[in-house]
């Protein structure tokens, strides 16, 4: 009996050693496949990106597809590694199914962002290099449209990451989608100032600026009669890129020219009459 038990023990140890060696070889092979696979996936992703650049694919679609291809290739490498180690494909599918359900419930917001990214790329409410403003007050130039988020750069050089889900379902103002914009610049003059002189000065300033379109023709009109001033408005059209520069230049010229022609910018005031 003792000899039989000893032989059985020897057999178990040998089986354990053989299994350990086999598993060790599979594990080392899996690690090697993981390293090489991730390297190949990175190279494929870079090549895919270069091909899209050569094909002149829209930049917003480039960043999205590159991120998607990178994730898919990494998942494929991990599945190959698990299969090499000895995990059966049916088990992997079952685990992936259960994990997908759990992750889907836990990350419903993230999946919504993914769907939002697809919607943005399909319907294109904005694209890379567009200047947009969201309903929550965020504004900036679109730098990248990723799988889950969109990256904005603000005018003061800050980076904002916005979830694609809220962007796809929210109100977005796109300032670059049209090539030109209308500008309404309003100025206040005192009661008693000559309206014709103010209109003439404004029209001369508008006609001097070559950035302002002549069709439609710039117009100047009296907008409202305020409590202590008369508000006049200059309405004109410019290229989108010239919108703010033209406004700033016009404000400075109006400030100088109105004073030369005796037009007064009123201060807020209130007249009080006392009766004895």
For each residue, the residues with C-beta under 8 A, 3 or more apart:
1: 4 5
2: 5 6
3: 6 7
4: 1 7 8
5: 1 2 8 9
6: 2 3 9 10
7: 3 4 10 11
8: 4 5 11 12
9: 5 6 12 13
10: 6 7 13 14
11: 7 8 14 15
12: 8 9 15 16
13: 9 10 16 17
14: 10 11 17 18
15: 11 12 18 19
16: 12 13 19 20
17: 13 14 20 21
18: 14 15 21 22
19: 15 16 22 23
20: 16 17 23 24
21: 17 18 24 25
22: 18 19 25 26
23: 19 20 26 27 85 86
24: 20 21 27 28
25: 21 22 28 29
26: 22 23 29 30 84 85 86
27: 23 24 30 31 85
28: 24 25 31 32
29: 25 26 32 33 84
30: 26 27 33 34 81 82 84 85
31: 27 28 34 35 81
32: 28 29 35 36
33: 29 30 36 37 77 80 81 84
34: 30 31 37 38 77 78 81
35: 31 32 38 39
36: 32 33 39 40
37: 33 34 40 41 76 77 80 81
38: 34 35 41 42 74 77
39: 35 36 42 43
40: 36 37 43 44
41: 37 38 44 45 70 73 74 76 77
42: 38 39 45 46 70
43: 39 40 46 47
44: 40 41 47 48 69 73
45: 41 42 48 49 66 69 70 73
46: 42 43 49 50
47: 43 44 50 51
48: 44 45 51 52 65 66 69
49: 45 46 52 53 62 66
50: 46 47 53 54
51: 47 48 54 55
52: 48 49 55 57 61 62 65 66
53: 49 50 56 57 62
54: 50 51
55: 51 52
56: 53
57: 52 53 61 62 65
58: 61 62 127 128
59: 62 63 127 128 129
60: 63 64 120 121 124 126 127 128 142 144 145
61: 52 57 58 64 65 121 145
62: 49 52 53 57 58 59 65 66
63: 59 60 66 67 128 144 145 146
64: 60 61 67 68 117 121 145 146 147
65: 48 52 57 61 62 68 69
66: 45 48 49 52 62 63 69 70
67: 63 64 70 71 146 147
68: 64 65 71 72 147
69: 44 45 48 65 66 72 73
70: 41 42 45 66 67 73 74
71: 67 68 74 75 147
72: 68 69 75 76
73: 41 44 45 69 70 76 77
74: 38 41 70 71 77 78
75: 71 72 78 79
76: 37 41 72 73 79 80
77: 33 34 37 38 41 73 74 80 81
78: 34 74 75 81 82
79: 75 76 82 83 92
80: 33 37 76 77 83 84
81: 30 31 33 34 37 77 78 84 85
82: 30 78 79 85 87 92
83: 79 80 87 89 92
84: 26 29 30 33 80 81
85: 23 26 27 30 81 82
86: 23 26
87: 82 83 91 92
88: 91 92
89: 83 92 93
90: 93 94
91: 87 88 94 95
92: 79 82 83 87 88 89 95 96
93: 89 90 96 97
94: 90 91 97 98
95: 91 92 98 99
96: 92 93 99 100
97: 93 94 100 101
98: 94 95 101 102
99: 95 96 102 103
100: 96 97 103 104
101: 97 98 104 105
102: 98 99 105 106
103: 99 100 106 107
104: 100 101 107 108 111
105: 101 102 108
106: 102 103
107: 103 104 110 111
108: 104 105 111 112
109: 112 113 163 165
110: 107 113 114 148
111: 104 107 108 114 115
112: 108 109 115 116 165
113: 109 110 116 117 147 148 149 163 164 165
114: 110 111 117 118 147 148 164
115: 111 112 118 119 164 165 168
116: 112 113 119 120 163 164 165 166 167 168 169
117: 64 113 114 120 121 145 146 147 148 150 164 168
118: 114 115 121 122
119: 115 116 122 123 164 168
120: 60 116 117 123 124 125 126 145 150 164 167 168
121: 60 61 64 117 118 124 145
122: 118 119
123: 119 120
124: 60 120 121 127
125: 120 167 172 174
126: 60 120 130 132 142 172 174 176 177
127: 58 59 60 124 130 142 145
128: 58 59 60 63 142 143 144 145
129: 59 141 142 176
130: 126 127 141 142 174 175 176 177
131: 139 140 141 142 174 175 176
132: 126 139 140 142 152 172 173 174 175 176
133: 137 138 139 172 173 175
134: 137 138 139 162 166 167 170 171 172 173
135: 170 171 172
136: 166 170
137: 133 134
138: 133 134 152 160 162
139: 131 132 133 134 152 154 155
140: 131 132 152 153 154 155 158 160
141: 129 130 131 152 153
142: 60 126 127 128 129 130 131 132 145 150 151 152
143: 128 151 152 153 159
144: 60 63 128 150 151
145: 60 61 63 64 117 120 121 127 128 142 150 151 164
146: 63 64 67 117 149 150 151 164
147: 64 67 68 71 113 114 117 164
148: 110 113 114 117 163 164
149: 113 146 161 162 163 164
150: 117 120 142 144 145 146 161 162 164 167
151: 142 143 144 145 146 159 160 161
152: 132 138 139 140 141 142 143 159 160 161 162
153: 140 141 143 157 158 159 160
154: 139 140 157 158 159 160
155: 139 140
156:
157: 153 154
158: 140 153 154
159: 143 151 152 153 154
160: 138 140 151 152 153 154
161: 149 150 151 152
162: 134 138 149 150 152 166 167
163: 109 113 116 148 149 166 167
164: 113 114 115 116 117 119 120 145 146 147 148 149 150 167 168
165: 109 112 113 115 116 168 169
166: 116 134 136 162 163 169 170
167: 116 120 125 134 150 162 163 164 170 172
168: 115 116 117 119 120 164 165
169: 116 165 166
170: 134 135 136 166 167
171: 134 135
172: 125 126 132 133 134 135 167
173: 132 133 134
174: 125 126 130 131 132 177
175: 130 131 132 133 181 240 243
176: 126 129 130 131 132 240
177: 126 130 174
178: 181 240
179: 239 240
180: 213 237 238 239 240
181: 175 178 237 238 239 240 243
182: 235 236 237
183: 234 235 236 237 238 243 246 247
184: 233 234 235
185: 233 234 247 250 251 254
186: 223 231 232 233 234
187: 198 202 231 232 233 234 254 258 265
188: 226 229 230 231 232 265 266
189: 193 198 229 230 232 258 263 264 265 266
190: 193 228 229 230 263 264 265 266
191: 228 229 230 266
192:
193: 189 190 197 198 230 262 263 264
194: 197 198 263
195: 198 199 222 230 232
196: 199 200
197: 193 194 200 201 261 262 263
198: 187 189 193 194 195 201 202 220 232 258 261 263
199: 195 196 202 203 220 232
200: 196 197 203 204
201: 197 198 204 205 254 257 258 261 263
202: 187 198 199 205 206 220 232 234 254
203: 199 200 206 207 218 220
204: 200 201 207 208
205: 201 202 208 209 250 253 254 257
206: 202 203 209 212 218 220 234 236 250
207: 203 204 212 218
208: 204 205
209: 205 206 212 246 249 250
210:
211: 238 239 242 245 246
212: 206 207 209 218 236 237 238 246
213: 180 216 218 236 237 238
214: 217 218
215:
216: 213 237
217: 214
218: 203 206 207 212 213 214 234 235 236 237
219: 234 235 236
220: 198 199 202 203 206 232 233 234 235
221: 232 233 235
222: 195 225 230 231 232 233
223: 186 231 232 233
224: 231
225: 222 230 231
226: 188 229 230 231
227:
228: 190 191 266 267 268 269 270
229: 188 189 190 191 226 266
230: 188 189 190 191 193 195 222 225 226
231: 186 187 188 222 223 224 225 226
232: 186 187 188 189 195 198 199 202 220 221 222 223
233: 184 185 186 187 220 221 222 223
234: 183 184 185 186 187 202 206 218 219 220 250
235: 182 183 184 218 219 220 221
236: 182 183 206 212 213 218 219
237: 180 181 182 183 212 213 216 218
238: 180 181 183 211 212 213 242 243 246
239: 179 180 181 211 242 243
240: 175 176 178 179 180 181 243
241:
242: 211 238 239 245 246
243: 175 181 183 238 239 240 246 247
244: 247 248
245: 211 242 248 249
246: 183 209 211 212 238 242 243 249 250
247: 183 185 243 244 250 251
248: 244 245 251 252
249: 209 245 246 252 253
250: 185 205 206 209 234 246 247 253 254
251: 185 247 248 254 255
252: 248 249 255 256
253: 205 249 250 256 257
254: 185 187 201 202 205 250 251 257 258
255: 251 252 258 259 265
256: 252 253 259 260
257: 201 205 253 254 260 261
258: 187 189 198 201 254 255 261 263 264 265
259: 255 256 262 263
260: 256 257
261: 197 198 201 257 258
262: 193 197 259
263: 189 190 193 194 197 198 201 258 259
264: 189 190 193 258
265: 187 188 189 190 255 258
266: 188 189 190 191 228 229 269
267: 228
268: 228
269: 228 266
270: 228
271:
272:
273:
274:
275:
276:
